[in-house]
């Protein structure tokens, strides 16, 4: 089992700096209240520290199936329908 982090964007991007927007985009967060499950790695933790005032962070143990992208979920849904 790998250690994972669930990150939720709590604040709007409207008043943040360009560097903060780039960091949030790197984490895969674009909209307020959006959630992502990420691997618990040193680079990810560094990005979270830069914008920690805008995020809710929860660490948990889980499997990589929770990290599936929207593209993979869509492909599986289409395959299940066929």
DSSP file (Angstrom, degrees, kcal/mol; ACC not computed):
  #  RESIDUE AA STRUCTURE BP1 BP2  ACC     N-H-->O    O-->H-N    N-H-->O    O-->H-N    TCO  KAPPA ALPHA  PHI   PSI    X-CA   Y-CA   Z-CA
    1    1 A X              0   0    0      0, 0.0     2,-0.3     0, 0.0    62,-0.2   0.000 360.0 360.0 360.0 137.0    0.0    0.0    0.0
    2    2 A X  E     -A   62   0A   0     60,-1.3    60,-1.9     1,-0.0     2,-0.5  -0.714 360.0-111.1-100.1 152.5    1.2    3.4   -0.9
    3    3 A X  E     -A   61   0A   0     -2,-0.3    37,-2.3    58,-0.2     2,-0.3  -0.702  40.8-170.9 -83.4 129.6    0.7    6.5    1.2
    4    4 A X  E     -AB  60  39A   0     56,-3.0    56,-2.5    -2,-0.5     2,-0.4  -0.807  15.8-146.1-121.1 160.1   -1.7    8.9   -0.5
    5    5 A X  E     -AB  59  38A   0     33,-3.1    33,-3.1    -2,-0.3     2,-0.6  -0.995   6.1-150.7-127.0 130.4   -2.8   12.5    0.1
    6    6 A X  E     -AB  58  37A   0     52,-3.6    52,-2.3    -2,-0.4     2,-0.4  -0.908  19.5-169.3 -99.8 122.2   -6.3   13.9   -0.6
    7    7 A X  E     -AB  57  36A   0     29,-3.0    29,-2.4    -2,-0.6     2,-0.4  -0.938   6.1-171.6-116.9 131.6   -6.1   17.6   -1.4
    8    8 A X  E     -AB  56  35A   0     48,-2.5    48,-2.2    -2,-0.4     2,-0.6  -0.989  22.2-131.8-126.9 127.8   -9.1   19.9   -1.7
    9    9 A X  E     +A   55   0A   0     25,-2.3    24,-3.0    -2,-0.4    46,-0.2  -0.672  27.4 175.1 -78.8 119.1   -9.0   23.4   -3.0
   10   10 A X        +     0   0    0     44,-3.0     2,-0.3    -2,-0.6    45,-0.2   0.719  55.9  53.8 -98.2 -26.1  -10.9   25.6   -0.5
   11   11 A X  S    S-     0   0    0     43,-1.1    22,-0.1     1,-0.1     2,-0.1  -0.749  84.4-102.2-115.2 159.7  -10.3   29.1   -1.8
   12   12 A X        -     0   0    0     -2,-0.3     3,-0.4     1,-0.1    -1,-0.1  -0.351  19.1-133.8 -73.9 155.9  -10.9   30.8   -5.2
   13   13 A X  S >  S+     0   0    0     17,-0.2     3,-1.1     1,-0.2    -1,-0.1   0.432  82.1  98.6 -85.9  -0.2   -8.0   31.5   -7.6
   14   14 A X  T 3  S+     0   0    0      1,-0.3    -1,-0.2     0, 0.0    -3,-0.0   0.829  90.2  29.9 -64.0 -35.4   -9.1   35.0   -8.2
   15   15 A X  T 3  S+     0   0    0     -3,-0.4    -1,-0.3     2,-0.0     2,-0.2   0.214  96.3 105.7-111.6  16.7   -6.8   36.8   -5.8
   16   16 A X  S <  S-     0   0    0     -3,-1.1    -3,-0.0     1,-0.1     2,-0.0  -0.581  72.2-102.6 -95.6 162.5   -3.8   34.5   -5.8
   17   17 A X     >  -     0   0    0     -2,-0.2     4,-2.2     1,-0.1     5,-0.2  -0.215  31.3-106.5 -76.5 168.4   -0.5   35.2   -7.5
   18   18 A X  H  > S+     0   0    0      1,-0.2     4,-2.3     2,-0.2     5,-0.2   0.863 120.9  54.5 -63.1 -36.9    0.6   33.7  -10.8
   19   19 A X  H  > S+     0   0    0      2,-0.2     4,-2.1     1,-0.2    -1,-0.2   0.902 108.7  48.1 -64.3 -40.9    3.1   31.4   -9.0
   20   20 A X  H  > S+     0   0    0      2,-0.2     4,-2.5     1,-0.2    -2,-0.2   0.901 110.6  51.2 -66.4 -40.3    0.3   30.1   -6.7
   21   21 A X  H  X S+     0   0    0     -4,-2.2     4,-2.3     1,-0.2    -2,-0.2   0.907 110.5  49.3 -61.8 -41.2   -1.9   29.5   -9.8
   22   22 A X  H  X S+     0   0    0     -4,-2.3     4,-2.1     2,-0.2    -2,-0.2   0.889 110.8  50.0 -65.8 -39.1    0.9   27.6  -11.4
   23   23 A X  H  X S+     0   0    0     -4,-2.1     4,-1.5     2,-0.2    -2,-0.2   0.920 111.6  47.8 -64.6 -44.5    1.5   25.5   -8.3
   24   24 A X  H  X>S+     0   0    0     -4,-2.5     5,-2.8     1,-0.2     4,-0.5   0.877 110.7  51.6 -65.0 -37.3   -2.2   24.7   -8.0
   25   25 A X  H ><5S+     0   0    0     -4,-2.3     3,-0.8     1,-0.2    -1,-0.2   0.886 106.7  54.4 -65.5 -37.5   -2.3   23.7  -11.7
   26   26 A X  H 3<5S+     0   0    0     -4,-2.1    -1,-0.2     1,-0.3    -2,-0.2   0.821 106.9  50.8 -63.9 -31.5    0.7   21.5  -11.1
   27   27 A X  H 3<5S-     0   0    0     -4,-1.5    -1,-0.3     2,-0.2    -2,-0.2   0.578 121.1-112.2 -80.0 -10.2   -1.3   19.7   -8.3
   28   28 A X  T <<5S+     0   0    0     -3,-0.8     2,-0.5    -4,-0.5    -3,-0.2   0.689  73.2 134.3  88.3  19.6   -4.2   19.3  -10.8
   29   29 A X      < +     0   0    0     -5,-2.8    -1,-0.3     1,-0.1    -2,-0.2  -0.905  10.6 147.8-107.9 124.2   -6.6   21.7   -9.0
   30   30 A X        +     0   0    0     -2,-0.5     2,-0.3     1,-0.2   -17,-0.2   0.650  58.0  49.2-122.5 -31.0   -8.5   24.3  -11.1
   31   31 A X  S >  S-     0   0    0    -19,-0.1     3,-1.7     1,-0.0   -22,-0.3  -0.836  87.6 -95.6-119.5 152.0  -11.8   24.9   -9.5
   32   32 A X  T 3  S+     0   0    0     -2,-0.3   -22,-0.2     1,-0.3     3,-0.1  -0.353 110.8  18.0 -61.1 142.1  -12.9   25.7   -6.0
   33   33 A X  T 3  S+     0   0    0    -24,-3.0    -1,-0.3     1,-0.3     2,-0.2   0.524  90.7 144.2  70.1   8.7  -13.9   22.6   -3.9
   34   34 A X    <   -     0   0    0     -3,-1.7   -25,-2.3   -25,-0.2     2,-0.4  -0.569  35.5-152.5 -77.8 142.6  -12.1   20.3   -6.4
   35   35 A X  E     -B    8   0A   0     -2,-0.2     2,-0.3   -27,-0.2   -27,-0.2  -0.903  13.9-177.6-118.6 144.6  -10.5   17.3   -4.9
   36   36 A X  E     -B    7   0A   0    -29,-2.4   -29,-3.0    -2,-0.4     2,-0.6  -0.991  19.7-143.2-137.4 146.3   -7.4   15.3   -6.0
   37   37 A X  E     +B    6   0A   0     -2,-0.3     2,-0.3   -31,-0.2   -31,-0.2  -0.960  31.6 176.4-108.3 121.6   -5.8   12.1   -4.6
   38   38 A X  E     -B    5   0A   0    -33,-3.1   -33,-3.1    -2,-0.6     2,-0.1  -0.860  35.0 -97.8-125.7 155.6   -2.0   12.3   -5.0
   39   39 A X  E     -B    4   0A   0     -2,-0.3     2,-1.4   -35,-0.2   -35,-0.2  -0.457  40.7-114.5 -67.2 145.3    1.0   10.2   -4.1
   40   40 A X        +     0   0    0    -37,-2.3     2,-0.3    -2,-0.1   -37,-0.2  -0.683  60.7 146.2 -85.4  91.2    2.7   11.3   -0.9
   41   41 A X     >  -     0   0    0     -2,-1.4     4,-2.4     1,-0.1     5,-0.2  -0.811  61.3-108.3-124.0 165.1    6.1   12.4   -2.3
   42   42 A X  H  > S+     0   0    0     -2,-0.3     4,-2.2     1,-0.2     5,-0.2   0.918 117.1  49.3 -61.3 -46.3    8.6   15.1   -1.4
   43   43 A X  H  > S+     0   0    0      1,-0.2     4,-2.0     2,-0.2    -1,-0.2   0.902 112.0  49.1 -61.6 -38.8    7.8   17.3   -4.5
   44   44 A X  H  > S+     0   0    0      1,-0.2     4,-2.4     2,-0.2    -1,-0.2   0.920 110.4  50.5 -65.3 -42.8    4.1   17.1   -3.9
   45   45 A X  H  X S+     0   0    0     -4,-2.4     4,-2.3     1,-0.2    -1,-0.2   0.881 108.5  53.0 -62.7 -37.2    4.5   18.0   -0.3
   46   46 A X  H  X S+     0   0    0     -4,-2.2     4,-1.3     2,-0.2    -1,-0.2   0.899 109.6  48.1 -64.1 -40.0    6.7   21.0   -1.3
   47   47 A X  H  X S+     0   0    0     -4,-2.0     4,-1.0     1,-0.2    -2,-0.2   0.897 110.6  51.7 -66.1 -39.9    3.9   22.2   -3.7
   48   48 A X  H >< S+     0   0    0     -4,-2.4     3,-0.7     1,-0.2    -2,-0.2   0.898 105.6  55.4 -64.1 -40.1    1.3   21.8   -0.9
   49   49 A X  H >< S+     0   0    0     -4,-2.3     3,-0.7     1,-0.2    -1,-0.2   0.839 101.9  57.9 -61.5 -33.0    3.4   23.9    1.5
   50   50 A X  H 3< S+     0   0    0     -4,-1.3    -1,-0.2     1,-0.2    -2,-0.2   0.805 123.1  22.5 -68.1 -28.9    3.5   26.8   -1.0
   51   51 A X  T X< S+     0   0    0     -4,-1.0     3,-2.1    -3,-0.7     4,-0.4  -0.014  80.6 128.8-126.8  29.5   -0.3   27.0   -1.1
   52   52 A X  G X   +     0   0    0     -3,-0.7     3,-0.9     1,-0.3    -1,-0.1   0.751  67.2  65.3 -62.2 -24.7   -1.3   25.4    2.2
   53   53 A X  G 3  S+     0   0    0      1,-0.2    -1,-0.3    -4,-0.2    -2,-0.1   0.617 105.5  45.2 -72.5 -10.6   -3.5   28.4    3.2
   54   54 A X  G <  S+     0   0    0     -3,-2.1   -44,-3.0   -44,-0.1   -43,-1.1   0.440 107.4  70.8-107.3  -3.5   -5.8   27.5    0.3
   55   55 A X  E <   -A    9   0A   0     -3,-0.9     2,-0.5    -4,-0.4   -46,-0.2  -0.781  60.5-145.5-121.5 155.5   -6.0   23.8    0.8
   56   56 A X  E     -A    8   0A   0    -48,-2.2   -48,-2.5    -2,-0.3     2,-0.4  -0.988  29.7-165.1-109.3 130.3   -7.4   21.1    3.0
   57   57 A X  E     +A    7   0A   0     -2,-0.5     2,-0.4   -50,-0.2   -50,-0.2  -0.960  13.2 178.8-124.3 133.8   -5.0   18.1    3.1
   58   58 A X  E     -A    6   0A   0    -52,-2.3   -52,-3.6    -2,-0.4     2,-0.4  -0.994  13.9-152.5-134.9 127.5   -5.7   14.6    4.4
   59   59 A X  E     +A    5   0A   0     -2,-0.4     2,-0.3   -54,-0.2   -54,-0.2  -0.815  26.8 153.0-100.6 138.5   -3.2   11.8    4.4
   60   60 A X  E     -A    4   0A   0    -56,-2.5   -56,-3.0    -2,-0.4     2,-0.4  -0.977  42.9-108.4-155.0 164.2   -4.3    8.2    4.2
   61   61 A X  E     +A    3   0A   0     -2,-0.3     2,-0.3   -58,-0.2   -58,-0.2  -0.840  55.4 129.5 -98.2 135.1   -3.2    4.7    3.1
   62   62 A X  E     -A    2   0A   0    -60,-1.9   -60,-1.3    -2,-0.4     2,-0.2  -0.920  52.0 -83.5-163.8-174.4   -4.8    3.4    0.0
   63   63 A X    >   -     0   0    0     -2,-0.3     3,-1.5   -62,-0.2     4,-0.2  -0.649  40.1-107.3-105.6 166.4   -4.2    1.8   -3.4
   64   64 A X  G >  S+     0   0    0      1,-0.3     3,-1.8    -2,-0.2     4,-0.1   0.608 104.6  83.9 -69.2 -11.6   -3.5    3.5   -6.7
   65   65 A X  G >  S+     0   0    0      1,-0.3     3,-1.0     2,-0.2    -1,-0.3   0.769  82.9  62.7 -63.7 -22.0   -7.0    2.8   -8.0
   66   66 A X  G <  S+     0   0    0     -3,-1.5    -1,-0.3     1,-0.2   -29,-0.2   0.646  95.9  60.8 -74.7 -13.7   -8.1    5.9   -6.2
   67   67 A X  G <  S+     0   0    0     -3,-1.8    -1,-0.2    -4,-0.2    -2,-0.2   0.286  73.2 140.2 -96.0   9.9   -5.8    8.0   -8.4
   68   68 A X    <   -     0   0    0     -3,-1.0   -31,-0.1     1,-0.1     2,-0.1  -0.206  50.4-123.1 -57.9 141.3   -7.5    7.1  -11.7
   69   69 A X     >  -     0   0    0      1,-0.1     4,-2.1     4,-0.0     5,-0.2  -0.378  20.6-110.8 -80.4 163.2   -7.8    9.9  -14.1
   70   70 A X  H  > S+     0   0    0      1,-0.2     4,-2.3     2,-0.2     5,-0.2   0.846 118.5  58.5 -61.7 -34.2  -11.1   11.1  -15.6
   71   71 A X  H  > S+     0   0    0      2,-0.2     4,-2.3     1,-0.2    -1,-0.2   0.925 106.9  45.9 -62.7 -45.3   -9.9    9.7  -19.0
   72   72 A X  H  > S+     0   0    0      2,-0.2     4,-2.4     1,-0.2    -2,-0.2   0.897 111.8  51.4 -66.5 -39.8   -9.4    6.2  -17.6
   73   73 A X  H  X S+     0   0    0     -4,-2.1     4,-2.1     1,-0.2    -1,-0.2   0.898 111.0  48.9 -62.2 -39.8  -12.8    6.3  -15.8
   74   74 A X  H  X S+     0   0    0     -4,-2.3     4,-2.4     2,-0.2    -2,-0.2   0.912 110.4  50.4 -66.6 -43.0  -14.5    7.4  -19.1
   75   75 A X  H  X S+     0   0    0     -4,-2.3     4,-2.3     1,-0.2    -2,-0.2   0.913 111.6  48.1 -61.5 -42.8  -12.8    4.6  -21.0
   76   76 A X  H  X S+     0   0    0     -4,-2.4     4,-2.1     2,-0.2    -1,-0.2   0.881 110.4  51.4 -66.0 -37.5  -13.9    2.0  -18.5
   77   77 A X  H  X S+     0   0    0     -4,-2.1     4,-1.6     2,-0.2    -2,-0.2   0.912 111.5  47.3 -65.3 -41.9  -17.4    3.3  -18.5
   78   78 A X  H  X S+     0   0    0     -4,-2.4     4,-1.3     1,-0.2    -2,-0.2   0.881 111.8  50.4 -66.4 -37.9  -17.5    3.1  -22.3
   79   79 A X  H  < S+     0   0    0     -4,-2.3    -1,-0.2     1,-0.2    -2,-0.2   0.870 108.5  52.7 -67.4 -36.0  -16.1   -0.4  -22.2
   80   80 A X  H  < S+     0   0    0     -4,-2.1    -1,-0.2     1,-0.2    -2,-0.2   0.843 107.4  52.0 -69.1 -32.8  -18.7   -1.5  -19.7
   81   81 A X  H  <        0   0    0     -4,-1.6    -1,-0.2     1,-0.2    -2,-0.2   0.815 360.0 360.0 -71.4 -30.7  -21.5   -0.3  -21.9
   82   82 A X     <        0   0    0     -4,-1.3    -1,-0.2    -5,-0.1    -2,-0.2   0.471 360.0 360.0 -75.2 360.0  -20.2   -2.2  -24.9
